[in-house]
Amino acid sequence: MPGEEGWQMVQDYLRDELEALGFAVELHDYGTGLNVIGVLEGGDRADELVVASAHYDHIPGCPGADDNASGLAAVLEHARILSEVSFERTLVVAFWDEEEWGLIGSEAWVAEAAARGDDIVSSIVYDTFAYTCNEPECQQLPFGFELLVPDQADELADNEYRGDFTALFGNEAAAATLDALAVHAEDISLSQLSVALSDELIANPAMSDLQRSDHAPFWDAGYPSVFITDTANLALVTFPWVK
């Protein structure tokens, strides 16, 4: 939480890691918290931004290994691998503050990006994605999921509701990114559940459970974004909140 010792330690660690990889680092102060933003400038299409992000805060009293150190590890690995290659587009890696208190950090940054007219062509958000459960009946569905996306609900039913997959949720604008990620997951034999959501579905109140993380501000602003998760508490009572 803002002001705590661990809060500052995580910021310092993320900043040091990004600077060592050659990123320009900004501590984005939006008033109640700080986002850690790393930028690797692109070439001829530098105005086009590709964003990989995860939140670094967690609820009090828990170490947050899955929620969301798993996301931080993924984004840092993005940064490490992609820093070794030159790209035409600009890479932004972002670590959001105050996700647990209402997506405050990501909302602040996305609002500023939209006001500037930033051209975000792709966004991937990781939140709570390192947990798996291979036992039948350990995976729950969001309310109304089977009615709104029946094909994916059938996939889960056929797998006896095991939580042994990574879920990918994308809005219409992110269709190309979602497809590419799903194809790559198949290529490396990664069990995944890919869900393409129309703007109409995203606006449906029954899908509100799928807007609880930092991809939601991107969706709301009309930017393409894919949310990658293990489904968190929907992995039933086996979900290790305190691990």
Secondary structure as UniProt FT lines:
FT   TURN            2..3
FT   HELIX           5..20
FT   TURN            21..22
FT   STRAND          24..29
FT   STRAND          34..40
FT   STRAND          45..55
FT   TURN            60..61
FT   HELIX           65..69
FT   HELIX           70..82
FT   TURN            83..84
FT   STRAND          89..96
FT   HELIX           99..101
FT   HELIX           104..116
FT   STRAND          119..126
FT   TURN            136..137
FT   TURN            143..144
FT   HELIX           145..148
FT   HELIX           150..158
FT   TURN            159..161
FT   STRAND          166..170
FT   HELIX           172..174
FT   HELIX           175..187
FT   TURN            188..189
FT   STRAND          192..196
FT   HELIX           199..203
FT   HELIX           205..211
FT   HELIX           215..220
FT   TURN            221..222
FT   STRAND          226..229
FT   HELIX           232..238
FT   TURN            241..242
//
